[in-house]
């Protein structure tokens, strides 16, 4: 009985029903970011963040529970001052994120990301 209880507690602690990735956008540029949109490559999951001031960061969870069970990447579109920057970033497999978070750093001339 003790082994069953231990196994049950272990399962409850390790099982996580969340399927997705936390996106954190860091605005390190000299301009306010009007909007950031991130999609899965099948375009079935998306998040949008708006009005990110210089020096500010915003985050949102990209829920991937309803996407296709295929491999893909994330599509990033950033808008500021009427211009757009598009990037492909990261990777997911079988419809599941390989990471818990992706930090996206936006500077005046570069977009970089760190997957954790």
Secondary structure by P-SEA (a helix, b strand, c coil): caaaaaaaaaaaaccccccbbbbbbbccccccccbbbbbccccccccccccccccbbbbbbbcccccccbbbbbbbbbbcccbbbbbbbbbcccccccccbbbbbbcccbbbbbcc
